[in-house]
């Protein structure tokens, strides 16, 4: 069980094996990336940075984000494989993905994540 100070919840990453990648798909959103992360993902895919950027990266308000694919109204991270339910750049995935679910969230967002992610649960009393 993963726990982080300052968070009211904990995370059991063994739930990832059966959840179907709920953190990688759903509503529209942003997976923010740095230039270093972009370069690492391009290297992991054995692609030139320029080609990788054109194919998988978008800019929004001066920040870089991974592109999404939309299938039947559902948004998927461009690196989520919906058949195998896995990340195709897992070893080089961005910090935002590595830190999930320990993000600074509002109370409403925390409740939503507790309902959506089977690996997230409130910490035990005293935990």
C-alpha atoms as one frame of an Amber mdcrd trajectory, in Angstrom:
protein
   0.000   0.000   0.000   1.482   3.341  -1.043   0.946   6.238   1.333   2.144
   9.812   1.112   2.214  12.397   3.877  -0.359  15.125   3.423  -2.887  12.938
   1.601  -6.068  11.494   3.119  -5.942   8.459   0.851  -3.644   5.595  -0.013
  -2.991   3.653  -3.197  -2.798  -0.085  -3.853  -1.117  -0.357  -7.243  -2.028
  -4.049  -7.536  -5.507  -2.801  -8.537  -3.976  -1.497 -11.785  -3.859  -5.028
 -13.181  -7.645  -5.246 -13.430  -8.965  -1.672 -13.671  -8.629  -1.191 -17.433
  -6.565   1.991 -17.292  -9.147   4.383 -15.890  -6.418   6.942 -15.115  -5.391
   6.983 -18.800  -8.817   7.473 -20.330 -12.150   9.156 -19.724 -12.829  12.852
 -20.002 -10.635  15.316 -21.829  -7.586  16.421 -19.910  -3.897  17.166 -19.997
  -0.808  15.122 -19.274   1.790  17.847 -18.823   5.325  17.019 -19.898   8.718
  18.675 -19.736  11.186  18.846 -22.611  13.334  16.222 -20.840  10.315  13.892
 -20.567   9.482  14.491 -24.222  13.050  13.532 -25.156  12.951  10.403 -22.971
   9.667   9.238 -24.489  10.957   9.904 -28.014  14.059   7.835 -27.230  11.901
   5.042 -25.781   9.934   4.983 -29.038  13.157   5.224 -31.077  11.886   8.379
 -32.772  13.446  11.722 -33.621  12.268  14.388 -31.174  10.789  16.513 -33.975
   8.719  13.640 -35.377   7.651  12.518 -31.897   6.570  16.071 -31.066   4.483
  16.432 -34.233   2.816  13.084 -33.686   2.200  13.010 -29.919   2.547  16.471
 -28.338   0.313  19.533 -28.237   0.930  22.953 -26.782  -1.632  24.626 -24.569
  -1.072  28.054 -23.012   2.664  27.728 -23.399   2.879  24.265 -21.847   3.472
  20.881 -23.459   0.939  18.081 -23.099   0.518  14.653 -24.615  -2.150  14.405
 -27.286  -5.314  12.399 -26.814  -7.244  10.104 -29.100 -11.027  10.170 -28.997
 -12.934   6.936 -29.553 -16.733   6.891 -29.143 -16.572  10.115 -27.138 -13.985
   8.763 -24.695 -10.564  10.403 -24.497  -7.480   8.173 -24.325  -3.871   9.132
 -23.711  -2.041   8.669 -26.999   0.189   6.057 -25.328  -2.571   3.989 -23.748
  -3.102   0.641 -25.467  -6.834  -0.098 -24.992  -6.431  -3.736 -26.052  -3.766
  -4.632 -23.484  -4.822  -1.842 -21.066  -1.279  -0.652 -20.584   0.990   2.309
 -21.184   3.217   1.839 -24.208   5.902   4.169 -22.772   5.598   2.973 -19.163
   9.326   3.062 -18.349   9.591   6.605 -19.766   6.164   7.863 -18.649   5.984
  11.479 -17.433   6.199  12.512 -13.794   2.481  13.340 -13.738   1.736   9.684
 -14.496   4.380   8.343 -12.099   2.944  10.399  -9.236  -0.669   9.280  -9.736
  -2.792   9.395  -7.616  -0.808  11.703  -5.355  -1.749  14.988  -6.997  -2.955
  18.186  -5.328  -6.708  17.876  -5.765  -9.781  19.712  -4.579 -12.159  17.890
  -2.229 -14.523  17.220  -5.158 -11.693  15.842  -7.305 -10.555  13.597  -4.443
 -14.088  12.193  -4.049 -14.260  11.624  -7.800 -10.931   9.778  -7.783 -12.017
   7.613  -4.830 -15.095   6.602  -6.832 -13.225   6.068 -10.112  -9.953   4.354
  -9.166 -10.234   0.917  -7.514  -6.725   1.264  -6.051  -7.443   4.453  -4.101
  -8.973   4.265  -0.630  -9.124   6.485   2.410  -6.328   5.911   4.884  -7.178
   3.926   7.986  -7.592   5.938  11.163  -4.132   6.681  12.466  -2.631   5.972
   8.992
